[in-house]
Structure formats: C-alpha cells, structure tokens
Amino acid sequence: QLQVVESGGGLVQPGGSLRLSCAASGFTLDYYAIGWFRQAPGKEREGVLCISSNDGSTYYMDSVKGRFSISADNARNTVYLQMNSLKPEDTAEYFCVAVSPVCGGVTDYWGLGTQVTVSS
C-alpha cells in the first residue's frame, strides 16, 4: 500500500521551531517528489515546499523562504520540514503528498495531515 504519514505537529510560540516528518511507504523517494502543503481555516490549500530526490530540485513558497527548509533522508524514506521563526500566520494543517515525477507534477498520495498552531 502506497502512503505517506505526517508527524511532528503541535503548539509552539511565535518565533519557535518545529520539525515535521513525512514517512513514505510502498514507494521510494527515487521515483516521487514530496511536497508539503498547508491549509488554514477558511483558506485554500497552498503549496509550501517540495523536494525531488530524482532531479535534485526544490521549491519554496516566498513567504517561508529563509525560515523553512526541506530535506530528504532516502535511507529512511522520509522527508523533513524544518520550520523556524514561526509566525501565527503559519498556523494550519500541514499535509505531505507524493508528487510524480518531480515537483510541480501530479499529486498522487496525500497524508492525513498534522496540525501546527503558532500562538502565545
């Protein structure tokens, strides 16, 4: 069964950090990119970052450049989203998705999401 599972969400104060994980099973990162999307209440889902191990490309949404980073551990088949300098506007449900064949391609397998809340 092909799936991705997110973990690592939680409550953090403004300026704090969180690291989200996206564990893939049933496929390897050699053949799929992994993207992170987020959706805040009342807003549309938006793409945040993406990484393709097969062509080395990455994508960052402008509002997170310099604060968020994405990395892949192919041995663990896991992608990490490191979020620093978090702001209240980063509060959202965060989803990872397997994208084929590279970032910007077809979103194939979605996780169920993990909640990130930035609040004092």
C-alpha positions in Angstrom: 0.0 0.0 0.0 1.4 3.3 -1.1 1.1 6.0 1.6 2.6 9.0 3.3 2.2 9.7 7.0 2.9 13.1 8.7 4.1 13.6 12.2 5.6 16.3 14.4 2.9 19.0 14.6 1.9 20.8 17.8 1.6 24.0 19.6 4.6 26.4 19.5 5.1 30.1 20.5 5.8 32.7 17.9 9.5 32.6 17.0 9.7 29.0 17.9 10.6 26.0 15.8 9.1 22.6 14.8 10.2 19.8 12.6 7.6 17.8 10.7 8.3 14.4 9.2 6.7 12.7 6.2 7.3 9.0 6.1 6.7 7.3 2.8 5.9 3.6 2.4 5.2 1.4 -0.6 7.4 3.5 -2.8 10.8 5.2 -2.7 11.9 8.8 -2.9 13.8 8.0 -6.1 10.6 8.0 -8.0 8.4 10.5 -6.3 8.9 14.1 -5.1 7.5 15.0 -1.7 5.6 18.2 -1.3 4.3 20.0 1.8 1.0 21.8 1.6 -0.9 23.7 4.3 -4.5 24.8 4.8 -5.6 27.3 7.4 -9.2 27.5 8.4 -11.3 29.3 5.8 -8.4 29.4 3.3 -7.4 27.4 0.3 -4.7 24.8 0.5 -1.4 26.2 -0.6 1.9 24.6 -1.6 4.7 25.4 0.8 7.8 23.4 -0.2 8.7 20.5 -2.3 11.8 18.3 -2.9 12.7 15.9 -5.7 15.4 13.4 -4.9 15.4 12.2 -8.5 16.4 15.6 -10.1 17.6 17.5 -7.0 15.1 20.3 -7.4 13.3 22.1 -4.6 10.5 24.6 -4.4 9.9 27.2 -1.7 6.9 29.4 -1.3 8.1 33.0 -1.0 6.6 33.6 2.5 8.6 30.8 4.0 12.0 31.4 2.3 14.7 31.8 4.9 12.5 30.3 7.6 11.6 26.8 6.4 13.8 24.2 4.9 13.1 20.8 3.4 15.4 17.8 3.4 15.2 14.1 2.4 16.6 11.0 4.1 16.4 8.5 1.3 17.7 5.7 3.6 14.7 6.3 5.9 12.4 7.1 3.0 11.4 10.2 5.0 11.2 13.9 4.2 11.6 16.6 6.9 10.2 20.1 7.0 12.2 22.3 9.4 10.2 25.3 10.4 12.0 28.2 12.2 10.9 31.7 13.3 7.3 30.5 13.2 4.6 33.2 12.9 0.9 33.0 13.9 0.1 33.1 10.2 1.9 29.7 9.8 -0.9 28.1 11.8 -2.5 25.5 9.6 -3.0 21.8 8.9 0.1 20.6 7.1 -0.1 17.8 4.6 2.6 16.0 2.7 2.0 14.4 -0.6 3.8 12.2 -3.1 4.2 14.1 -6.4 5.1 12.4 -9.6 7.5 12.5 -11.2 9.0 15.8 -9.8 7.9 18.9 -8.0 5.1 20.6 -9.9 3.9 17.2 -11.2 0.8 15.2 -10.3 -0.1 15.0 -6.6 -0.7 11.3 -6.1 -0.8 10.2 -2.4 -1.9 12.6 0.3 -1.3 12.1 4.0 -4.0 12.9 6.6 -2.2 16.0 7.9 -0.7 17.3 11.1 -1.8 20.4 12.9 0.6 23.3 13.6 -0.5 26.0 15.9 1.6 29.1 16.5 0.3 31.1 19.4 1.4 32.7 22.6 
